[in-house]
Amino acid sequence: MNTLGTIDRPLTHDPKKQVPMKPSTSEPAGSATPDFTSTGANDTRQNRTREMQLIPEALARAHMHDRLHEAEQERRAMRLVTARRMQRRAERASRRARRALAMAVMQ
């Protein structure tokens, strides 16, 4: 048999590019047993388990949100410090220019 991939090691992991499964000839069509669906304690236990498994993901997401918020606040603070520094520098340059103009007018 000339197969390019197996179930455990498919040729590609893209489901659209995989060869569709062919129905078995040894089993008559429609002979599969219906899926058993349970209600009650099993569902709540399963949901609780799923919720418990998602808690670390939710915590990580909240932590990243907090870290991004802190980083944005830090960037705003740095921009404010830089703006104040530039304003002081501009005021000093303005005073020097006025002084130079006054000296030029006086002479």
C-alpha positions in Angstrom: 0.0 0.0 0.0 1.4 3.4 -1.0 0.3 5.9 1.7 2.0 9.2 2.2 0.8 9.8 5.8 -0.7 7.9 8.7 -3.2 8.8 11.3 -0.5 9.4 13.9 1.8 11.2 11.4 -0.3 12.9 8.7 1.4 14.3 5.7 -0.2 17.7 6.6 -2.0 19.0 9.6 -4.3 21.2 7.5 -7.7 19.4 7.6 -8.7 20.8 4.2 -5.7 19.2 2.5 -6.1 15.8 4.2 -7.7 12.9 2.3 -11.2 12.3 3.6 -11.8 9.1 5.5 -13.6 6.4 3.4 -16.4 4.3 5.1 -15.4 0.8 6.0 -16.7 -1.9 3.7 -16.8 -4.5 6.5 -19.4 -2.5 8.5 -22.9 -1.8 7.1 -23.9 1.8 6.7 -25.8 3.3 9.7 -24.6 0.6 12.1 -22.8 3.0 14.4 -24.3 3.3 17.8 -25.6 6.8 18.7 -23.5 8.9 21.0 -24.5 8.6 24.6 -25.4 12.0 26.1 -25.7 12.2 29.9 -27.3 15.0 31.8 -27.0 15.9 35.4 -24.0 15.4 37.6 -21.6 14.4 34.8 -22.3 17.6 32.9 -21.8 19.8 35.9 -18.6 17.9 36.8 -17.4 18.2 33.2 -18.2 22.0 33.2 -16.5 22.5 36.5 -13.4 20.7 35.2 -13.4 22.8 32.1 -13.7 26.0 34.2 -10.9 24.8 36.4 -8.7 24.2 33.4 -9.5 27.7 32.1 -8.7 29.5 35.4 -4.9 29.8 34.7 -5.6 31.1 31.2 -8.0 33.7 32.6 -5.4 34.7 35.3 -2.7 35.0 32.7 -5.0 37.2 30.5 -5.8 39.4 33.5 -2.1 39.6 34.4 -1.1 40.6 30.8 -3.9 43.2 30.8 -2.5 44.7 34.0 1.1 44.6 32.7 0.0 46.4 29.4 -1.9 49.0 31.5 1.2 49.6 33.7 3.4 49.9 30.6 1.1 52.4 29.0 1.1 54.5 32.2 4.9 54.3 32.3 5.0 55.5 28.7 2.7 58.4 29.5 4.8 59.4 32.5 8.0 59.3 30.4 6.3 61.4 27.7 5.2 64.0 30.3 8.8 64.1 31.8 10.2 64.6 28.3 7.7 67.3 27.4 8.4 69.2 30.6 12.2 69.0 29.9 11.7 70.3 26.4 9.5 73.1 27.6 12.2 74.2 30.1 14.8 74.0 27.4 12.6 76.2 25.1 12.0 78.7 27.8 15.8 79.0 28.4 16.4 79.5 24.7 13.6 82.1 24.6 15.2 84.0 27.5 18.6 83.9 25.8 17.1 85.2 22.6 15.4 88.1 24.4 18.6 88.9 26.2 20.6 88.9 23.0 18.0 91.1 21.3 18.0 93.5 24.2 21.8 93.7 24.1 21.7 94.3 20.4 19.2 97.1 20.8 21.1 98.7 23.6 24.3 99.1 21.6 
